[in-house]
Amino acid sequence: MEQIGANRCFGGQQLRFFHASQALGCDMTFSIYLPPQAEEGVVPVLYWLSGLTCTDENFVTKAGAQRYAAEHGIAVVAPDTSPRGEGVPDDPEAAYDFGLGAGFYVNATRAPWSEHYRMYDYVTRELPELVEADFPVDATRVGISGHSMGGHGALTIALKNPGRFKSVSAFSPICSPMNCPWGEKALGNYLGEDREAWLDYDSCALVAAASEQLPVLVDQGDADDFLQEQLHTHLLQEACGLADYPITIRMQEGYDHSYFFIASFIGEHLAFHAGHL
């Protein structure tokens, strides 16, 4: 693991690292914010999963999360959104919603994607092992959050691993990828045409099958251009109602899909996680 960036920020350190990933079969970068409390001992950790076209740097530079992470004493880890590099396949038409920058946090089972596109394993196994081995974080106090495609990733990963995560939140998540163009394209290519296999990566299906319940906070802007066609927040609300799964879904008037929206409420999300970590 090689350090490639370091900035002092709100009394802590914003760091960036480069490493070889066995799970993905390529070199990867990730960012980690260590609050000032990490200089005295272990701190809880929040994993942030970004959306389509993003890298590990978008959240770090645009969300303003470090101020709140420092106040609450929480480390924040931001991985990249897909495998990268020579030999890693991309969308044949170079579209933004599949391939590079669009790993969808699944383990692909269909060639040629299955060799590298194993973001689920990377986020749930390899990256936490690396972080826990090299940084002063408490592996028993872990939360996860994300935006859009990353909101889908955070929800599905937490719902499938309730023993590992104490809390989960999301901004503008793709709530049911089985029922939207982004998700149908990604899951169809990564997993194949059998829609039964898609259920394992659909938040609405996972809520219905959940045996344990986690604290969940979702913020969605009602002026989001993707709300009606891609995000389908109402499907998650309906699924949680049918399953009697407690969830807080807040529709925020006038907010869109951008990082202006995330920056407006990231402090409340950090406070939410701090209350459970």
Beta strands, then each sheet from edge to edge (+ up, - down):
strand 1: 2-9
strand 2: 12-21
strand 3: 26-34
strand 4: 43-49
strand 5: 75-79
strand 6: 137-147
strand 7: 167-171
strand 8: 216-221
strand 9: 248-252
sheet 1: 1+ 2- 3+ 5- 4- 6- 7- 8- 9-
end
